[in-house]
Amino acid sequence: MRNEQNINNMERPLEEQMRYDRAKKRVKAIKGFFMHLTAYILVNAFLLVLIWAGLKQGEAFFTFGHFSTAFFWGFGLLFHALGVFGANMFLGNNWEERKIKEMMQQEHDKSQKWE
């Protein structure tokens, strides 16, 4: 019995470390995506301002050529998001069930504050 407890105690930190490592990797991936998104917004805004400033009188701003960088880079950004958040990034699998549990936990936490 005591030997089983020692084995369980030794495995618990290993499992905890593995969960920590997976969570850390996921957070790093999410951070990488948001850095990519920030670069996308800043660079494309800068390019569009340069294009707009360089337009000649009467030249059209809204052409595919002016927005092609944002368009194609946007596909790359979309695939990056799919890689980080998965194919179910909008609502995901079992979204309703997870949301119900989350709201129940929030309600429980609120009731605990007043007691």
Buried (B, 14 or more C-beta within 10 A) or exposed (E): EEEEEEEEEEEEEEEEEEEEEEEEEEEEEEEEBEEBEEEBEEEBEEBBEEBEEEEEEEEEEEEEEBBEBBEEBEEEBEEBBEEBBEEEEEEEEEEEEEEEEEEEEEEEEEEEEEE
